[in-house]
Amino acid sequence: MLTFEQKLKILDSYPELERKNVSLGRVNYQYEQSVHDKKTVAYHLHPNGNGFIYAGMLQDYDVDDKGYVNIRDYTEEDLRSLLDKSIQSLSTGGKPLDAPEAEGIVLTDFSRIDSPGGIWTDADGGTLTLKYENDLWYIYSGIQLEMVFETREEAGEYLTEEGFKPLKK
């Protein structure tokens, strides 16, 4: 297990992250260049060794209801790998690093919370933005709220029925 100081040193080595000291000796790190409303990558790193890294748009991680992974027992290699993936997911509209690159792939498993939100486009060039916030899925047209859904499945079905598909970067 890494110490609190070792975890801070690793996080400090990422120049794109901004350190924020919070209450009770805890530390957060934010990624201000995020293309999402979510900017906090590291949450409540504590001198007791506990802490969390955002993995809400990544597959194969056991996340809490806010999308964070507990890193208490992570090795340096595991922590760096998760940090790299977390920052990448916040940079790309949520596309997982291992997602297929082929054009025309349409997501069909709309029930997964870890599947990407991001930008959706239609054949006419129209765009909508899908975001997961406060346990709901929001669809925006520009800054205007278009629709709100309780599940990812409902949001995905709506977008597909309206002729939209996820934008591939």
HELIX and SHEET records of a PDB file:
HELIX    1   1 PHE A    4  ASP A   12  1                                   9    
HELIX    2   2 SER A   23  GLY A   25  5                                   3    
HELIX    3   3 GLU A   76  SER A   91  1                                  16    
HELIX    4   4 ARG A  152  GLU A  161  1                                  10    
SHEET    1   A 5 GLU A  18  ASN A  21  0                                        
SHEET    2   A 5 VAL A  27  GLN A  30 -1                                        
SHEET    3   A 5 THR A  40  LEU A  45 -1                                        
SHEET    4   A 5 PHE A  52  TYR A  54 -1                                        
SHEET    5   A 5 TYR A  68  ASN A  70 -1                                        
SHEET    1   B 5 GLN A 144  PHE A 149  0                                        
SHEET    2   B 5 LEU A 136  SER A 141 -1                                        
SHEET    3   B 5 THR A 127  GLU A 133 -1                                        
SHEET    4   B 5 GLY A 118  THR A 121 -1                                        
SHEET    5   B 5 LYS A 165  PRO A 166 -1                                        
END                                                                             
